Amino acid sequence: MADEPQQFETLHEIVKAARERLDKNRWDYLMGATETESTLKRNRQAIDQLAFRPRVLRDVSKVDTSTILFGRKLTVPVLLAPIGSLESFEAGGGATAARAAGRFGCALMLSSVCNPGLEAVAEAGPDTARIFQLYVRGDAAFEDDYVRRAVDKGYFAFAVTVDTAHYSRRERDLANRFVKPWRQRATGMDWQAAYDWKRVARFKDTHPDVKLILKGIGTGEDAAACVAHGVDGIYVSNHGGRQLDQGRGSMEVLEEVVAAVAGRATVIVDGGFYRGTDIAKAIALGADCVGIGRLTGLGMAAAGEDGLVRVLELLQEELTIALGLLGARNLGELVPSMVAKALPVVPPHVTSAFPLLAEGY
């Protein structure tokens, strides 16, 4: 398998390989969303309804796709978004993702419900830019223990997910009668439901030197509250459409969040991002970094660590071309005037970014 990723010349080939290697339960767990899956579709629609306004006759013979995230240099403005049970798609789970992120030079945000756990993942990727993400399943002491462990193992920021106060009805999984192992063991979810701004303030008071990210922000109002509480990173996300049904697409939310933050915190966004052009749009509209979730799982399912590295290589190639054709030599030259509203050209669905695959693949 070592030389297999060289067969992947396009991202859609990676998606196809992943589909062939995953059984129905694991495929639907990765690609599905809640109830009607409207939020998932709007994630893609919000990206597709933006078109580019390119500038020409600029010297773009050299294009730089790198960025700085909380002091860490990244080859591309990409974060491997936290996915529970990455080990469902490739046996190494979070350790495999850490090695791939380190090889390529992007960031990894590790989910607290992903094996083999934060210590083993740190050992697998000691030089990888790593962030730890927590689902709250206990009191302040529970939270502080994870912060201490993450800091001790070199995670450079700490994220708390805030859009899972109640677990959603993911109908693909329900129809398959499929329950993830960690869901069978899950306890303490009332702590997540009770998590509030007082707990955020306590975190900042207790851990003033730790960069805190809140993941799951969906309005400008909550983004402003984050800034008021000293939050360092505002992560715009609707959990890939897997939590609240009938929500807005993340790219639609991004504009009001960027306006509310007004440069006072780092802005991260995920939700339906599959292409280098998608990343360029988000950066042009004010995001600092873009999370890829399903695409991480797809790369790992297709060919493990090498498959994920190949995903990142193709994203960088697409992003480099997009910057050059937009007239931008680096990410800082991507500006809002390079993006305009337009009509989408395809109906949105979970793989609509890959037109060479059949709809609903």
Buried (B, 14 or more C-beta within 10 A) or exposed (E): EEEBBEEBEEBBBBBBBBBEBBEEBBBBBBBBBBBEBBBBBBBBBBBBBBBBBEBEEEEBEEBBBEBEBBEBEBBBBBBBBBBBBBBBBBEBBBBBBBBBBBBBBBBBBBBBBBBBBBEBBBEBBEEBBBBBBBBBBBEEEEBBEBBEBBBEBEBBBBBBBBBBBEBBEBBBBEEBEBEBEBEEEBEEBEBBEEBEEEBBEEBBEEBEEBBBBBBBBBBBEBBBBBBEBBBBBBBBBBBBBBBBBEBBBBBBBBEBBBEBBEEBBBBBBBBBBBBBBBBBBBBBBBBBBBBBBBBBBBBBBBBBBBBBBBBBBBBBEBBBBBBBBBBBBBBEBBBEEBBEEEEBEEEBBBBBBBEEBEEEB
